[in-house]
Amino acid sequence: MTSEIRFLPMPADEAAAYRAGAPDAYGLAPERRLSPGGYPCRHCLAEIAEGAPYLTLAYRPFPTLQPYAETGPIFLHAEACPGYEASDILPPMLTSPDYIVRGYGNDNRIVYGSGGVVATEAIPGRARELLTDPDIAYLHVRSARNNCYQCRIERAGDSPAMNGG
């Protein structure tokens, strides 16, 4: 099993749908506002510049409802932005000192014992370590302060992610 990784953004088709007014995970239209600066876009995985329009919406990065399918607020550029190129390079939006990194199985349930708060610069190494476990299909990077979803990490050789699954 390979230990190489890639960071993945929200799928482009989902980002486009929300920008077009599709309802979020709670059935509500995304809220449109102007950025105070520093909010992380989940599609390009970069910060939303001060004064730029952005969307706030409830996001559930899992394919179906189930007890482990966490839903929370995320930010997204209101105008089209290029999706982050899946790579092993730490996304530029990860500017906090640390994040939660947690593993999920093929059933989209948490793999107990895999989660923990990790220093930002140590995320790639921890991801490589966790993804050597055959029970872990993918990882989430989440805010260590608010548990908000940031991005997904997969093995580099895995097929492209479909909303959490």
C-alpha positions in Angstrom: 0.0 0.0 0.0 1.4 3.3 -1.0 2.1 6.0 1.5 2.1 8.9 -0.9 -0.8 11.4 -0.4 -2.8 14.1 -2.1 -4.9 16.9 -0.7 -8.3 17.2 -2.3 -10.8 20.1 -2.4 -14.5 20.1 -2.6 -15.5 18.6 -5.9 -15.9 21.2 -8.7 -19.4 20.1 -9.6 -20.5 20.7 -6.0 -18.8 24.1 -5.8 -20.5 25.1 -9.1 -23.9 24.0 -7.8 -23.6 26.0 -4.6 -22.6 29.1 -6.6 -25.7 28.6 -8.8 -27.9 28.6 -5.6 -28.2 24.9 -4.9 -29.4 24.2 -1.4 -26.8 23.2 1.2 -26.8 20.2 3.5 -29.7 21.8 5.5 -31.7 22.6 2.4 -30.9 26.4 2.6 -29.5 28.7 0.0 -25.9 29.6 0.6 -25.5 33.0 2.2 -23.5 35.6 0.2 -21.3 38.1 1.9 -18.1 40.1 1.5 -15.0 38.6 3.0 -13.2 40.4 5.9 -10.1 38.4 4.6 -8.6 35.2 5.7 -11.6 32.9 5.2 -10.6 29.5 3.6 -12.2 28.5 0.3 -12.9 24.8 0.2 -12.6 24.6 -3.5 -9.3 26.4 -4.3 -8.0 25.7 -0.8 -6.7 29.3 -0.6 -7.8 32.2 1.4 -10.6 34.5 0.2 -9.3 38.0 -0.1 -10.7 40.9 1.8 -13.6 42.4 0.0 -14.2 39.4 -2.2 -17.7 37.9 -2.3 -18.0 34.5 -0.7 -20.6 32.0 0.3 -21.3 30.4 3.7 -23.1 27.1 3.7 -23.7 23.9 5.6 -21.5 21.2 4.1 -21.6 17.4 4.6 -18.5 15.8 2.9 -20.1 12.3 3.0 -22.2 10.6 0.3 -25.1 9.7 2.6 -26.7 10.5 5.9 -25.4 8.3 8.7 -24.3 8.8 12.3 -20.8 9.8 11.4 -21.7 12.2 8.6 -20.7 15.5 10.2 -22.2 18.7 8.8 -20.8 22.1 9.4 -20.2 25.6 8.0 -17.7 26.2 5.2 -16.7 29.1 3.0 -16.5 29.2 -0.7 -15.5 31.9 -3.2 -18.8 33.2 -4.6 -17.2 33.5 -8.1 -15.6 30.6 -9.9 -12.1 29.8 -8.7 -9.8 27.0 -9.9 -10.0 23.9 -7.9 -7.0 23.0 -5.9 -4.8 20.6 -8.0 -4.8 17.4 -6.0 -1.2 17.2 -4.8 0.9 16.3 -1.7 1.6 20.0 -1.1 0.1 21.5 2.0 -2.8 23.7 0.8 -2.1 27.5 1.3 -5.3 28.0 3.4 -4.0 25.8 6.2 -2.6 28.7 8.2 -3.6 27.8 11.8 -0.9 26.3 14.0 -2.7 22.9 14.1 -5.6 20.9 12.8 -7.5 17.7 13.6 -6.5 14.9 11.2 -8.9 11.9 11.3 -9.3 8.7 9.4 -12.4 7.2 7.9 -13.0 3.7 6.6 -14.6 2.7 3.3 -17.9 2.8 5.2 -17.4 6.5 5.8 -17.2 5.9 9.5 -14.5 7.2 11.8 -11.7 4.8 12.4 -11.3 5.1 16.1 -7.8 5.9 17.4 -6.9 7.7 14.1 -7.8 11.2 15.1 -5.7 13.8 16.8 -4.5 17.4 16.8 -1.5 17.7 14.5 0.8 20.7 14.0 0.2 22.1 10.5 3.7 21.4 9.2 3.4 17.8 10.4 0.1 17.0 8.6 1.7 15.5 5.5 3.9 13.1 7.6 0.9 12.1 9.8 -1.3 11.6 6.8 1.3 9.3 5.2 1.5 7.3 8.5 -2.2 7.0 8.9 -2.8 5.9 5.3 -0.5 2.9 5.7 -3.4 1.4 7.7 -5.5 -0.6 5.3 -8.6 0.1 7.5 -8.3 3.9 6.6 -9.7 4.8 3.2 -9.2 8.6 3.5 -8.6 11.4 6.0 -10.3 14.7 6.9 -8.4 17.8 7.9 -10.6 19.8 10.3 -10.3 22.9 12.4 -8.7 22.1 15.8 -10.8 25.0 17.3 -14.2 24.5 15.7 -14.1 21.1 14.0 -15.0 22.7 10.6 -14.1 20.5 7.5 -11.1 21.9 5.6 -10.2 19.3 3.0 -9.7 15.6 2.3 -6.5 13.6 2.1 -6.3 10.3 0.1 -3.6 8.0 -1.1 -2.1 9.3 -4.3 -3.0 6.2 -6.3 -6.7 6.1 -5.3 -9.3 7.1 -7.8 -10.8 10.7 -7.5 -13.0 11.2 -4.5 -16.8 11.5 -4.8 -18.2 13.6 -2.0 -16.8 11.7 0.9 -17.0 8.2 -0.5 
